[in-house]
Amino acid sequence: MARSGQSKRTEKLQLMLNLEELQMIEDWRFANRMPTRSAAVRELMRRGLTQEVERASKGNGISVHKFGIDPDGRRARNGRSETAVG
């Protein structure tokens, strides 16, 4: 069930990992108390994309908020932020 303010997830992304990559994700997931592997992967992707957008935008006036990312660890939607969990 989608949370209030979140869009329903309708797109599927399938990826192949080797055992070492999978173990790293699983270790991170449990260390960070993520409820599912999918939630952990989404959060890791969000964090990585946030860093990339911040790095690319330094000095050229681009705001990470333009990309729906709040650098404080929340997803910006419609001018407000929501906690970025699962």
TAWOKA-V423658 format. One record per backbone hydrogen bond with DSSP energy under -1.0 kcal/mol. CO is the residue of the C=O (numbers start at 1). NH is the residue of the N-H. If there is no record, write none. Layout:
co=CO nh=NH
co=CO nh=NH
This chain:
co=3 nh=6
co=18 nh=22
co=19 nh=23
co=20 nh=24
co=21 nh=25
co=22 nh=26
co=23 nh=27
co=24 nh=28
co=25 nh=29
co=26 nh=30
co=27 nh=31
co=28 nh=32
co=29 nh=34
co=36 nh=40
co=37 nh=41
co=38 nh=42
co=39 nh=43
co=40 nh=44
co=41 nh=45
co=42 nh=46
co=43 nh=47
co=44 nh=48
co=45 nh=49
co=46 nh=50
co=47 nh=51
co=48 nh=52
co=49 nh=53
co=50 nh=54
co=51 nh=55
co=52 nh=56
co=53 nh=57
co=57 nh=60
co=63 nh=66
co=64 nh=67
co=64 nh=69
co=65 nh=68
co=70 nh=73
co=70 nh=74
co=74 nh=70
co=75 nh=82
co=77 nh=80
co=80 nh=77
co=82 nh=75
co=83 nh=85
